[in-house]
Amino acid sequence: MRLGPARRSLLLAALGALAACAPRPPAWEVENPVRPLPAAPLGSPVDLAQVPFRVTPEKVRLGRWLFYDTRLSDDGQVSCGTCHQPRFGFSEDEPVSTGVRGLKGNRRAPPILNSAFTVYPVYFWDGRASTLVAQAKGPMENPVEMGMTHDRIVLTVRGIASYRRYFRQAFGDDRIDIDRVAEAIAAYEATRLSGNSPFDRFDDGDPAALDARQRLGHLLFFNRAGCNQCHLGPNFTDARFHNLGVGWREPAAGADPRTGFADPGRFAVTGAERDRGAFKTPTLREVARRPPYMHDGSVPTLREVIRLYDRGGIRNPWLASEMKPLRLSPEEIDALVAFLEALSGEGFHDVPPTSFPM
């Protein structure tokens, strides 16, 4: 049946009224919709289906809120995203992290890019966590970082009524516990993938992706400079622990040499003397975005990092055996810096949400 103009106008008006009465999604859902899982960018052959826990779009959305929600900290001012900032390759631009009530830690935030896909399952600078989920739990109960017990985290999230719906969507029911909180955060972290850098395009067969200086840096990195002894594979890290001498202060004559490292690094976890002053090799993906460098932020620029390696590190009783003087020319140092800058890519970018479940 064909409607006349008058009836058509009445019908359209009625439909408009119904649409106006329909409940609108809350602002936090509009800002943080369920999105498809990201595809692996060029150069980062990752498969989210191979992550030890199930990664789904619903779990990632929940984890994104939790990652940036400052209500999960003791003073309501700090979140995971306070130190792991997208614009700095999910690290930070400070020498060491600042936590609740302005407290300073003794290490800077390591990058979490491609963190679900590691040669060895070790997390933090000292490797004290063996899974990405365990890593997500650590900062919450650290008295300097977020200052919350796991029980307080759970009570806080349970007290935010809307979160129950999103836990139900992510996990099948609305039970909220610390394992689920951490798993949702880890699911979001697992999707922060970096790739499709100029190096990746060069490695994929595009010779024009790197300029002449970057190509020289590439040659040095994988040959005479030997950077790929530790910075290897798609993520440019062996996920192992090495003493470069960073943080070493020569003790006074006759003093115990073990006092030379204020931060003992991996030794604090294993108790093995060979691990004293050793820290995990970080990924070099997006490295140009996140000065200063090293676990304590003591090296201000990439050029100074190369010079540290060129000197063979800082001598101490536990210096890694692979640390030898390189004797690079100024031009070769410039070339290595240019190559490291060519590891800046895409796929990990995000803008933190400004509204959260209430």
Disulfide bonds with the S-S distance in Angstrom:
none
